[in-house]
């Protein structure tokens, strides 16, 4: 008998304490626009793992199977914590795969923000697969400007191209001319061609 293969969403749900799983079951019968913002109040924000808090996990699980328009709406009308949960949801294949490129407006909005948490979360696997190269380059440079570590940018080593290296080199030259240090994680890309 073959062992059961768990989906990422199922694995995430298994991290939840029993009380959060009970609330999630009830919340799945409510409209998403009602349940999604209530998650933190109902299940708390305890840390489940290095990557997940209880409210984030529950919000991600509420998005599994949701139509793209609903996902876009909860992001658009959400506060920073709700937006962060939507962006984290895009790293879970059960949520991201059915959306195709329909969630790109969410990624583009998060890249434009000055919230470093949203910027970092936006540049996960979904952005790696869907963000056009010119937009990806701009997002990487935004990370450098905002002091977001380049290590959080999913797929960065594979998506580096000559134009991005040129942009990084120009930025490093400007910093040097101004007597400022170049971020250490940028240095690695300046010395290694793609």
FIVEXSE-132075 format. One record per residue: x, y, z of N, C-alpha, C in turn; residue in one letter. Coordinates in steps of 0.1 Angstrom, whole numbers, plus 2048, in hexadecimal, padded with zeros to 3 digits. Example, Ala and Ser with C-alpha at 12.3 -4.5 7.8 and 13.67 -1.06 7.14 Angstrom:
2
PT   n.xx   n.yy   n.zz   ca.xx   ca.yy   ca.zz   c.xx   c.yy   c.zz   residuo
PT    884    7C7    84E     87B     7D3     84E    884    7DF    84E         A
PT    880    7EA    847     889     7F5     847    881    800    84F         S
end
This chain:
194
PT   n.xx   n.yy   n.zz   ca.xx   ca.yy   ca.zz   c.xx   c.yy   c.zz   residuo
PT    808    7F4    800     800     800     800    809    80C    800         X
PT    806    816    7F7     80E     822     7F6    80A    82C    801         X
PT    815    833    806     811     83D     810    80A    849    80A         X
PT    801    84F    811     7FA     85A     80C    803    866    80A         X
PT    802    86C    7FE     80A     878     7FB    802    884    7FF         X
PT    808    88C    808     801     898     80D    804    8A4    805         X
PT    7F9    8AC    803     7FB     8B9     7FC    801    8C3    805         X
PT    807    8CE    800     80D     8D8     809    802    8DE    813         X
PT    7F6    8DF    80E     7EB     8E4     816    7E8    8DB    821         X
PT    7E8    8CE    81E     7E5     8C4     829    7F0    8C4    833         X
PT    7FC    8C5    82F     808     8C5     838    806    8D2    841         X
PT    803    8DD    83B     801     8E9     843    7F6    8E8    84D         X
PT    7EB    8E2    849     7E0     8E0     852    7E3    8D7    85E         X
PT    7EC    8CD    85B     7F1     8C5     866    7F9    8CC    871         X
PT    7FE    8D7    86D     806     8DF     877    7FD    8E6    881         X
PT    7F0    8E8    87D     7E7     8F0     886    7E3    8E8    892         X
PT    7E1    8F0    89D     7DC     8EA     8A9    7CD    8E6    8A7         X
PT    7C8    8DD    8AF     7BA     8D8     8AD    7B0    8E4    8AD         X
PT    7B1    8ED    8B5     7A8     8F8     8B6    7A8    900    8A9         X
PT    7B3    902    8A3     7B4     90A     896    7AE    902    88B         X
PT    7B0    8F4    88B     7AA     8EC     881    79B    8EC    882         X
PT    795    8EC    88E     787     8ED     890    781    8FA    88B         X
PT    788    905    88E     783     912     889    784    913    87A         X
PT    78F    90D    874     791     90D     866    785    906    85F         X
PT    781    8FA    865     776     8F3     85F    769    8FB    85F         X
PT    767    903    86A     75B     90C     86A    75D    917    860         X
PT    769    91D    860     76B     929     857    76A    925    848         X
PT    76D    919    845     76B     915     836    75D    915    832         X
PT    753    916    83B     745     917     837    741    925    837         X
PT    749    92F    83A     746     93D     83A    74C    943    82E         X
PT    746    94F    82A     74C     956     81F    75B    95A    822         X
PT    763    959    818     771     95B     81A    774    969    81F         X
PT    76C    973    81A     76F     981     81F    76B    983    82E         X
PT    764    979    834     761     97A     842    76B    972    84A         X
PT    76E    966    845     777     95D     84D    786    962    84D         X
PT    78A    966    841     798     96A     83F    79D    974    849         X
PT    796    980    84B     79B     98A     854    799    985    863         X
PT    790    97C    866     78E     978     873    798    96E    879         X
PT    7A0    968    870     7A9     95D     873    7B2    960    87F         X
PT    7B9    96C    87F     7C2     96F     88A    7BB    96F    898         X
PT    7AF    975    898     7A7     976     8A4    7A3    968    8A9         X
PT    7A0    960    8A0     79A     953     8A3    7A4    948    8A7         X
PT    7B0    948    8A0     7BA     93D     8A2    7C7    942    8A8         X
PT    7C9    94F    8A9     7D5     955     8AF    7E1    955    8A4         X
PT    7EC    95A    8AA     7F8     95C     8A1    804    954    8A6         X
PT    801    949    8AD     80D     941     8B2    815    93C    8A6         X
PT    822    93A    8A9     82B     935     89F    82A    926    89E         X
PT    827    921    892     826     912     890    833    90C    88B         X
PT    83A    914    883     847     910     87E    84F    91C    87A         X
PT    85B    91B    876     862     927     872    85B    930    867         X
PT    854    929    85F     84D     930     854    83F    934    856         X
PT    838    92E    860     82A     930     861    825    934    86F         X
PT    81B    93D    870     814     940     87C    806    93A    87A         X
PT    7FF    938    885     7F2     931     884    7E9    939    87B         X
PT    7E8    946    87D     7DE     94E     874    7E2    94D    866         X
PT    7EF    94E    863     7F4     94D     855    7F0    940    84F         X
PT    7F2    935    856     7EF     928     851    7E0    926    84E         X
PT    7D8    92B    858     7CA     92A     856    7C5    932    84A         X
PT    7CA    93E    848     7C7     946     83D    7CB    940    830         X
PT    7D6    93A    82F     7DB     933     823    7D1    928    820         X
PT    7CD    920    82A     7C4     915     828    7B7    919    823         X
PT    7B2    925    828     7A6     92A     823    7A6    92E    814         X
PT    7B2    930    80F     7B3     934     801    7B4    928    7F7         X
PT    7B6    91C    7FD     7B7     910     7F4    7A9    90F    7ED         X
PT    7AA    90E    7E0     79E     90D     7D8    796    919    7D6         X
PT    79A    925    7DC     793     931     7DA    795    936    7CC         X
PT    78A    93C    7C6     78C     942     7B9    796    94E    7B9         X
PT    79C    950    7AE     7A6     95B     7AD    7A1    968    7B1         X
PT    794    96B    7AE     78E     978     7B1    78E    97A    7C1         X
PT    78A    96F    7C8     78A     970     7D6    798    972    7DC         X
PT    7A2    96B    7D7     7AF     96D     7DC    7B4    97B    7DA         X
PT    7B1    980    7CE     7B5     98E     7CB    7AD    998    7D5         X
PT    7A1    995    7D7     799     99E     7E0    79E    99E    7EF         X
PT    7A1    992    7F4     7A6     992     802    7B3    998    803         X
PT    7BB    998    7F9     7C8     99F     7F9    7C5    9AE    7F8         X
PT    7BD    9B2    7EF     7BA     9C0     7EC    7B5    9C7    7F9         X
PT    7AB    9C1    7FF     7A5     9C7     80B    7AB    9C4    818         X
PT    7B5    9BB    818     7BB     9B7     825    7C5    9C1    82B         X
PT    7C8    9BF    838     7D2     9C6     83E    7E0    9C0    83B         X
PT    7EA    9C5    840     7F8     9C0     83D    7F9    9B1    840         X
PT    7F4    9AC    84C     7F5     99E     850    7ED    995    846         X
PT    7E1    99A    842     7D9     992     838    7E0    992    82A         X
PT    7E6    99D    826     7ED     99D     81A    7F9    994    81A         X
PT    800    994    825     80B     98B     827    807    97C    826         X
PT    7FB    979    82C     7F6     96B     82B    7F3    967    81D         X
PT    7ED    970    815     7EA     96D     807    7F7    96B    800         X
PT    801    973    802     80E     971     7FB    814    964    7FF         X
PT    814    960    80C     819     953     810    811    948    80A         X
PT    804    94A    808     7FB     940     802    800    93D    7F3         X
PT    806    946    7ED     80B     944     7DF    817    93B    7DF         X
PT    81D    938    7EA     828     92E     7EA    823    920    7EC         X
PT    816    91F    7EF     810     911     7F1    809    90D    7E3         X
PT    80E    903    7DD     809     8FF     7D0    7FA    8FD    7CF         X
PT    7F4    8F8    7DA     7E6     8F6     7DA    7DE    903    7D8         X
PT    7E4    90E    7DB     7DE     91B     7D9    7E2    921    7CC         X
PT    7F0    921    7CA     7F6     928     7BE    7F2    922    7B1         X
PT    7F3    915    7B0     7F1     90E     7A3    7E4    912    79C         X
PT    7D9    911    7A2     7CD     914     79B    7CC    923    797         X
PT    7D4    92C    79D     7D3     93A     79A    7DA    93E    78D         X
PT    7E3    935    788     7EB     938     77C    7F2    946    77F         X
PT    7F1    94F    775     7F7     95C     777    7ED    967    77C         X
PT    7E1    963    780     7D7     96C     784    7DB    974    791         X
PT    7E4    96E    799     7E8     975     7A5    7F4    97F    7A3         X
PT    7F8    981    797     803     98A     794    800    998    799         X
PT    7F4    99E    799     7F1     9AB     79E    7F5    9AC    7AD         X
PT    7F3    9A1    7B5     7F6     9A0     7C3    806    9A2    7C4         X
PT    80D    99A    7BD     81C     99B     7BD    820    9A9    7BA         X
PT    81B    9AE    7AF     81F     9BC     7AB    81C    9C6    7B5         X
PT    811    9C5    7BC     80D     9CE     7C7    817    9CD    7D2         X
PT    81A    9C1    7D6     823     9BF     7E2    831    9C4    7DF         X
PT    835    9C3    7D2     843     9C8     7CE    843    9D7    7CF         X
PT    838    9DD    7CC     838     9EC     7CD    837    9F1    7DB         X
PT    834    9E9    7E5     832     9EE     7F3    840    9F1    7F9         X
PT    83F    9F8    804     84B     9FA     80C    84C    9F1    818         X
PT    843    9E8    819     843     9DE     824    84C    9D2    820         X
PT    857    9D2    827     862     9C8     823    85C    9B9    824         X
PT    853    9B7    82E     84E     9A9     82F    846    9A5    823         X
PT    83E    9AF    81E     836     9AC     812    83F    9AA    806         X
PT    849    9B2    804     852     9B1     7F9    859    9A4    7F9         X
PT    85E    9A0    805     865     993     806    85B    987    803         X
PT    84F    988    808     845     97D     806    841    97C    7F8         X
PT    841    988    7F1     83C     988     7E3    846    981    7DA         X
PT    852    97F    7DE     85D     97A     7D5    85F    96B    7D8         X
PT    855    964    7DA     855     955     7DC    854    94E    7CF         X
PT    851    941    7D0     850     938     7C4    846    93D    7B9         X
PT    83B    943    7BE     831     948     7B4    838    952    7AB         X
PT    83F    95C    7B1     845     966     7A9    850    960    7A0         X
PT    857    957    7A5     861     950     79C    85B    94B    790         X
PT    850    945    791     849     93E     785    841    948    77C         X
PT    83C    953    782     833     95B     77A    838    969    777         X
PT    841    96F    77F     845     97D     77D    84E    97E    771         X
PT    84A    987    767     853     989     75C    861    98D    760         X
PT    86B    98A    758     879     98D     75B    87C    99B    75F         X
PT    876    9A5    757     879     9B3     75A    873    9B7    767         X
PT    867    9B2    76B     861     9B5     778    869    9AE    783         X
PT    86E    9A2    780     876     99B     78A    883    9A2    78D         X
PT    889    9A8    783     895     9B0     785    893    9BC    78E         X
PT    888    9C3    78B     884     9CF     793    881    9CB    7A1         X
PT    87B    9BF    7A3     878     9BB     7B1    884    9B8    7B9         X
PT    88E    9B1    7B2     89B     9AE     7B9    8A2    9BB    7BD         X
PT    8A2    9C5    7B4     8A8     9D2     7B7    8A1    9D9    7C3         X
PT    893    9D7    7C3     88C     9DD     7CE    890    9D7    7DB         X
PT    893    9CA    7DB     897     9C3     7E7    8A5    9C9    7EC         X
PT    8AD    9CB    7E2     8BA     9D1     7E6    8B9    9DF    7EC         X
PT    8B0    9E7    7E6     8AE     9F5     7EB    8A7    9F4    7F9         X
PT    89E    9EA    7FB     897     9E9     808    89E    9E1    812         X
PT    8AA    9DC    810     8B1     9D4     819    8AA    9C7    81C         X
PT    8A3    9C1    812     89E     9B4     813    8A8    9AA    80F         X
PT    8AC    9A1    817     8B7     997     813    8B3    990    805         X
PT    8BD    98F    7FC     8BA     989     7EF    8B8    97A    7F1         X
PT    8BC    974    7FC     8B9     966     7FF    8AB    963    7FF         X
PT    8A2    96C    802     893     96A     802    88D    969    7F5         X
PT    894    96E    7EA     88F     96E     7DD    890    960    7D7         X
PT    884    95A    7D6     884     94C     7D0    889    94D    7C1         X
PT    891    943    7BE     895     942     7B0    89F    94C    7AB         X
PT    8A5    954    7B4     8AE     95E     7B0    8BA    959    7A8         X
PT    8C1    94F    7AD     8CD     94B     7A6    8CA    947    798         X
PT    8BE    940    796     8BB     93B     788    8B6    946    77F         X
PT    8B1    951    785     8AB     95C     77C    8B4    967    77A         X
PT    8C0    967    780     8CA     971     77E    8CE    971    76F         X
PT    8CE    97D    769     8D2     97F     75B    8DC    98A    75A         X
PT    8E1    98D    74E     8EB     998     74D    8E5    9A5    750         X
PT    8D8    9A7    74D     8D2     9B4     750    8D1    9B6    75F         X
PT    8CD    9AC    766     8CC     9AE     775    8DA    9B0    77B         X
PT    8E4    9A9    776     8F2     9AC     77B    8F6    9BA    778         X
PT    8F2    9BF    76C     8F6     9CD     768    8EF    9D7    772         X
PT    8E2    9D4    775     8DA     9DD     77E    8E1    9DC    78C         X
PT    8E4    9D0    790     8EB     9CF     79E    8F8    9D6    79E         X
PT    900    9D5    793     90D     9DC     792    90B    9EB    793         X
PT    901    9F0    78C     8FF     9FE     78C    8FB    A03    79A         X
PT    8F3    9FB    7A1     8EF     9FF     7AE    8FB    9FF    7B7         X
PT    904    9F4    7B6     910     9F3     7BE    919    9FF    7BC         X
PT    91A    A03    7AF     923     A0F     7AB    91D    A1C    7B2         X
PT    910    A1D    7B1     90A     A29     7B8    90D    A29    7C7         X
PT    90B    A1E    7CD     90E     A1D     7DB    91D    A20    7DE         X
PT    925    A1B    7D6     934     A1D     7D8    937    A2C    7D6         X
PT    931    A32    7CC     934     A40     7C9    92F    A49    7D5         X
PT    924    A45    7DC     91F     A4C     7E7    926    A49    7F4         X
PT    930    A40    7F3     937     A3D     7FF    930    A33    808         X
PT    926    A2C    803     91E     A22     80A    922    A14    807         X
PT    920    A0B    810     923     9FD     80E    919    9F6    804         X
PT    91E    9EC    7FD     915     9E4     7F5    910    9D8    7FD         X
PT    903    9D5    7FD     8FE     9CA     805    906    9BD    801         X
PT    90A    9B6    80B     912     9AA     80A    90C    9A0    800         X
PT    8FF    99E    801     8F8     994     7F9    8F8    998    7EA         X
PT    8FA    9A5    7E7     8FB     9A9     7DA    908    9A6    7D4         X
PT    913    9A7    7DC     920     9A4     7D7    922    997    7D0         X
PT    91B    98D    7D5     91C     980     7CE    917    980    7C0         X
PT    90E    988    7BD     908     989     7AF    911    991    7A6         X
PT    919    99A    7AC     922     9A3     7A4    92E    99B    7A0         X
PT    932    991    7A7     93E     98A     7A4    93C    97D    79C         X
PT    92F    978    79B     92C     96C     794    923    96F    788         X
PT    928    96D    77C     91F     96E     770    914    963    770         X
PT    908    966    76A     8FE     95C     76A    902    950    762         X
end
